[in-house]
Structures are given as structure tokens and as C-alpha cells.
Amino acid sequence: MASIIERKLNSLKPQARLYEEKYKGGIFVQVRPSGSKSWIFRYSRPSDCKQVRMTIGKYSDFTFDEIEAVSYTHLRAHETV
């Protein structure tokens, strides 16, 4: 069963300007005026604390569980030991 936030993200409509809606953590859905949606991941790089913004892919190409796994895997791969 979809959570309230998942239903909200599924129902996002295009607006005159590009906008982003937060899913959880550093995961966002970007909605373009054309109506296309993309998953965006933002995080702070541990080595220099620089903010990084990464486009993961099209909204429809990932489930909510997959997008969380991708973001977690990316963070783990870029941690410093």
C-alpha cells in the first residue's frame, strides 16, 4: 500500500517553472513544466562537505524501494574510511 507521501508524489502536476518535492532524506522528485519527472539525490560529500546534486533517473523507471537503495548505495560508496 502506498504511503501518503508516495501518493502525493504520484499526483504531482507540472507548473510554469521547474520545482522539486522532497520524498525523504536527500531524495527529491523534480517536476519540469513539460510534466516529466526525475529523481534527484542531494548529499554532502564527506571528504570536503561540498553539497552534491545527482540526477538518478526518470521517475517512472524506479520504485520507491529502488530509489532508496540506489541513494543508500551511492552514499556508502562515497564514504571515507
C-alpha positions, -999 to +999 in steps of 0.1 A: +000+000+000+014+034-010+021+059+018+006+094+018+039+109+005+041+083-023+005+091-034+014+128-032+045+124-055+025+103-079-001+131-083+024+160-088+014+182-117+036+204-139+037+241-132+051+271-151+085+266-135+106+236-126+101+226-090+112+198-066+092+179-040+110+161-012+105+124-008+127+116+022+163+122+033+181+138+004+158+123-022+136+146-043+113+144-073+119+172-099+089+182-120+095+200-152+070+223-169+066+196-197+054+172-170+084+149-170+096+138-135+131+128-124+146+115-092+172+138-077+196+130-048+213+156-027+240+149-002+271+164+014+304+148+003+322+136+034+357+144+021+351+182+017+314+187+029+305+201-005+269+198-015+264+174-044+232+171-065+228+140-086+201+131-111+193+094-107+169+089-135+133+091-147+106+090-120+088+061-138+120+039-140+123+034-103+101+021-075+103+039-041+123+010-027+147+010-056+153+047-053+161+044-016+185+015-023+203+035-051+208+065-029+220+044+001+244+025-021+258+058-036+263+072-001+281+041+011+304+041-019+315+076-013+321+075+024+356+079+036+370+053+060 
